Amino acid sequence: MENTIEIGEREYIDLCDLLKLGQIAQTGGHAKILIQEGLVKVDGQVETRKRCKIRKGQKVECESNMLIVV
């Protein structure tokens, strides 16, 4: 499933917050677990930093979900 997430005027959003906003993770703790287990990719690369700054134009994948940040 592919979703577009709008972050408005912000320069970036933390990866764990994006996973919650995109409804991939139910809580912040759940988001951190997904990231720590290597289940999250940013622009095709596994990302293990929960506070990784995601900017407009980047794509985040987790399992069968994809979030495109605009």
Secondary structure by P-SEA (a helix, b strand, c coil): cbbbbbbcccccccaaaaaaaacccccaaaaaaaaaaccccccccccccccccccccbbbbcccbbbbcc
